[in-house]
Amino acid sequence: MQKITRENLIEKASELLANGTVSCVLGWGKGEFGYDVTPTIFKTAEDMKNGFVFNDFCGANFSKYLVSKTQKIDGKILVFLKPCDTYSFNQLLTEHRFDREKVYAVGIPCEGMADVSKVKEIAGDGITSVDSEGNAIIVSTLYSDEPVKVNTADVLAERCINCKSKKHVAYDELLGEEGETLESARFDEVARLEAMTPDERFAFWQNELSKCIRCNACRDACPACTCEKCVFDNPASGVENKSPANSFEEKMFHIIRAFHVAGRCTDCGECSRVCPQNIPLHLLNRKFIKDINEFYGEYQAGAEVGSRAPLVNYTTEDLEPGEVFDRRDENA
Amino acid sequence: MRKISLDKLQSLFAKIAENAKLYMPVDNADGSASYGEWSEGTAWSDALNTAKSPKDLFFPQTEDLMRFKTEGKNIECIDIRSEVEDFVVFGVRACDAKSFDILDRVFLSEPRDSFYAMKREKGVIISVACTRPAETCFCSAFGINAAEPTGDVSAWKTADALYLQANTEKGSKLLDSLGDILEDTSDAEVAAQKENIAKIMDKLPLKDVSTDAFGGGKTKELFDDPAWDELSSACLGCGTCTFVCPTCQCYDIKDFNTGNGVIRYRCWDSCMYSEFTRMAHGNNRLTQKERFRQRFMHKLVYYPENNDGLFSCVGCGRCVAKCPISMNIVKVMKKIGGNKGE
């Protein structure tokens, strides 16, 4: 269960709407089953009472929405940011993607968000409602007479199990207590892939990427993918494609995208969350993050506004390409 | 009505596969299911439904249409169509079975789509009644009964047996070809099963989704509804809903330059994409709101207008389960439909 409640957030938003600090609120909108929340703009406190939710399923990262929403509103927009969302927020500011003056950011603590597919594995299918209670989620389903109690810790999203930070790196106001950056095991899976032979690794990725249906949800949800017009949507580019027409998607699309966001990806995990085919896309990005850390020293994209990412910064200490090449043999 | 005990399912599959390729839902390592070709030992998935619909087997996401070969100043046009082998799709749910009625009206009306038609002629659909509908299911909104799936053969799975009944000539021919592996039985044995399904259908949270506000002739009334702004506000513009949909039928035709020729292929298109139906004059839907509205107006108004009131949604719930921001046709129908009902 989250330390901050829906009511706390509505109260804060109502206050900021009433005193004119903000003109609208970007929050999670109520769905049909409790776990299916939709990013929604609320204009009044009344709207929030009717349709706003905050529960263990509010994983969606709102930072990217600020790019489009700040262009459409008068006044400021209130956005609630979980710790991991604040890294995307800063990274977008670093890239001048939205006007900071148009946003009032309220940092909110996060105890980790649940992955509904994991809830289904335990509680069964046919979920009709989910309610948080202490360290558990009470799940009502069509097929069990009694609600099923699921430990929240057992159903956390992968990115939350491997949470990198409970600390907010950006906000105008913070609700609740500030957390710390964490040591996580997020690179373990990358290390496992690195330990494979090239053939095994190729087979792993071919198997995963061949599932791609090229819906572009990973790109469209990614806070680092904010090009106004993506090259892959431009018919004149020669590489535009809207379906896995050939092995290009299997071998290139996701890898090109990972290169494009390398050094800019904050590891928010939205790509894997939204993938309808359950491809672990975040592992491609984590490989880059791990390599950057090892080659150039620890670097966390979005930790501060305006930092120069190692890949776009030259220092005399930078390692020589030959060292990278040698390292390849160690991994092979 | 015929039956076979569940422990003999593999021999049924083997028998079908003697004369035709057999496809059925199989489990994936990640917990989802997808249609795969059966070979000895392949287990039929218990999943309610597959990630992608069986539409893919008749109207694949990508399909080569023809080739061109250039030599000097000559261009040779190569027709690459070849005979489609007989195939059987087993385990199609009632919603997906109904989707073929919708696709047929598009692809089998003149000018007939020969690629789709060849597969429809050769493919036999064995549907299976649902035993565990999900919270995302709303097929009943479109007059579909999960207990009475259509298709060439309908099947019901009980605790110990699979019951089969042919609905078409193709279906009868298939069942007859299976010889004495199936035993004759009465309809009564599946009656209890049907009742059970009806009881669950009655408990589904989305059972009251109504189509009343929609249908042919509603364009003027619904097109400028102010709710489209709010509904489309968070849409990412990805193609997930369209690509998991069993009834979406839009495609694009593209040329792949091979260096000494061209492969002309088609691929599913998505009305959610910015270059969808882009024309020489530019794009006719410039904002995501317009693209979003197109998707739902097509399914709920334009298609029924041109197809005797038939809606082009079957309530399978894939888009409900898969949309990254949980916006979907149910929310659209409730919001826009609700506005009209007030």
Interface residues (C-beta under 8 A of the other chain):
Chain A: G29 G31 E32 F33 D36 V37 T38 P39 T40 I41 A60 Y65 S117 E121 D125 G126 I127 T128 T141 L142 Y143 K211 I213 R214 C215 N216 A217 R219 D220 A221 K229 D233 N234 P235 E240 N241 K242 S243 P244 A245 N246 R273 V274 P276 Q277 N278
Chain B: N28 D30 G31 S32 L48 A51 K52 Q61 T62 R132 P133 A134 E135 I200 K203 L204 P205 L206 E230 S233 A234 L236 G237 C238 G239 T240 T242 F243 V244 D252 K254 F256 Y265 C267 W268 D269 S270 Y273 S274 E275 R278 V320 K322 P324 I325 S326 M327 V330 K331
